[in-house]
Amino acid sequence: MKPSFDLSLYLVLDPGLCAGIGMVDTARRAVAGGATMVQLRNKTGGTAAMVETGRVLKRALEGSGARLIVNDDVEAAVAIGADGLHIGQGDMAVAEARARIGEGMLLGLSVESPELAAAADPHLVDYIGAGPVFATPTKMDHKRPVGFDGLAAQVAASPVPAVAIGGLKRQHIAQAFAAGAQGIAVVSAICGQPDPVKAARRLRCATDGARN
């Protein structure tokens, strides 16, 4: 059975920003502060490194209720036994990704336009990453930022829930939720912060407030 999930506070791990205390400890502390989903992303580490880190992450998050998602690497996601896989438009076909991870794993898809959002097949895709709202230095190949109006258009077109992505901070949460997103994805708002628990707690308080 596919796991339930909460997009409210979606942490995307960055190995560079997390270097001080490591991705596993950053994730553990962020979840203690209220992060609901953790995405393991490492564009240069390779599958073996992803699997090694991901297995430690899975143990660290066990029992927390937070979902572990693997970015791009379907082999790593399966080997880790992750809760899900997240892919972009150029990574692989959605149908292929679903076939390889099976029916019991979550599948997220990045979109950059209302047309791409509308094309997300709810029989295959569980949620979209909508944006990018702003430019972000943690993903140099991102598309042109769409702002909150563009985010709202993508969310309105999508047949599945959306998490807002792209340079988002605490001060943007109310606008992201007002645009219809069910959560925000953050990187530097937690990764590299001196106290990931405190950083996540402040973000989670804001997301809870925006939903009420």
N, C-alpha and C positions, 0 to 999 in steps of 0.2 A: 504494500500500500504506500502511496506517495505521502511524504511527510507534510504536515501543515506548515505554514510559514507566515512570518510577520515582517513586512518590508520596512517598518518604522525607522529603524536605524541600521543601515546596511554599511558595514565597514569593509572597505577594499584595502587589503594589505599591500604595502609597497616596501620591498626589501631594503631600498636605500633609506627611506625615511624612518623605517623601523630598526635600523642598524644598531641604535644605541642599546635597546633592550631586547631586540629580536622580534620576529613576527609572532611567534607563539606566545610570548609573554604579553606583547601588545594586545593580541586577540583575547587572551584570558582576562586581562584587566579591563579591556573595553566591554566585554560581555558582563563582567561583574558590575560595570557602571550602567548597563542597560542596552548594549548593542544586541540586536535581534538576529542579524545575519552576518557572516564573515566570509568574504571572498578571498581566496588565495590566488594572488596574481604575481607572476614572476616571468617576465617576457624573455629573460636571458638565462634562466637557471637550468632549463632542460627538464625532461620528464622525470628522470631518476631523482633529481633534487626536489621536484614538486611532490613526488610520492613520499619521500623521506619526511619532508616538512609537514605534509598533509596528514600523515598517519599520527604524528605527534600532536598536531592541532586537533585531530578528531578525538584523541584521548583527553586532551586538555578541555575540550568543550563538552564532553560527555555529561549528560544530566543537566546541562544548563538551559536547554530548550532552544539555544541559538543554532541556526542551520549553517553548515559548512558547504560553501560553493566553490568550485574550481573554475578558474578562468581559462577558456580556450582548449585546454589539454584534456581531451576525452579519455585518453589512456590513463592519465593520472587520476582523473575523477573516478574511474571504475576501480583502479587498483587501490585507491584510498578507501573506497566505499563511502564517498562523500554524499551529502544530501542532494547535491545538484551540480549542474554544469552551466556556465554562462558563456555564450558565444556572441561574436559580433557578426556584422553582415558579410564580412569577407573570410570568415574562418572555415565554415563548412555549411552545407545545406542543412536546414532545420530538420528535415525528415531523416537525414543520415545521422545527425546527432541524436535524435530521439531513438532511432533504431539501435544505436550503439550503447546508449545508457539504459535502455529499457523503460518500462512504464513506471517503475517505482522511484525514479529520481526526478527532481525538479529540473526544469530547463528554462533559463533566462535568455533573453535576446536583446541586444542593443539596437535601438532604432534612432534615426536622425531626422525623420520627417513624418507628417501625418499619414502619408501613403504607406510608408514602411510599417508604421504602427498598425494601420488598418489591415495589413497583410499578415499580421501575426496569427497563426492558426491556433485557436484555443484548444484544439485536440492534441497539439504538439507542444505548445509554449505555455508556460505557467505565469510568467510575468515579463514585462519589458523594462529595460533601462532606457528612460526617455531623456533626450537632451541632444547635445550637451547644453546646459543652461548657460554656463560661462566657459571661457577658455581655462585650461588647467595645465600646469607644467608637468603633472604626473602622467599625462598621456599626450605625447607630442603629435600623434597622428589623428587627433580628433577632428571631427567635422566643424563647420562654422557654428559658433554658438547661436542658440535660438532664442534665448531669453525666456521670461516666464510666459509670454504670449505664445511662443512656439511650443513650450512645454505643455501648456493647456490644450493646444491644438492636437498634439500627439496623444495626450491622455484621453481626450474626447474621442479620438478615432480608434483607440485600442479596445479590443474585445477582452483583454486581460488586465489585471492590475499593473500599475506602473510605479517604479521607483525613479525619482529624479536624479540625474547624474550631471557632473560637470562643474567643478570648482565651488561647490556649495559649502557654506559655513552656517553657524548658528543663526545669524541674522537673516538668513534666507528661508528658514524653515516655514514660517507662516505663509509666505508667498508660494512656496512649492506646494503646500497642502491646499491652499486656496485655488491653485491651478488644477487640482484634482489628483495629485500624486498621493500614493499611500505610504510614502516614505522617502527618505533622502539617502543617497550613497555618498559617503565621505572618505577621504584619504587623509590629507594633511590636518584636518580638524581633529584627528585622533593620533594617527601615525606620527611619531616624532615629538609629540607633546610630552612635557615633563611628567605629567600624571594622567595616563590614559583613562583611569577610573573616573577621575574628576571631569575630564573632557567629555567622556561618554555620558556621564550622568547629567551634565548641563545640556547636552544635545537631546538626550532622552526626555528630560523635563519639557523642553521646548516642543518636541514632536508630540508628546502626550497632550500638551496644552493646545497645540494646533488641531488635534483631532477632536477635542471636546467642544 
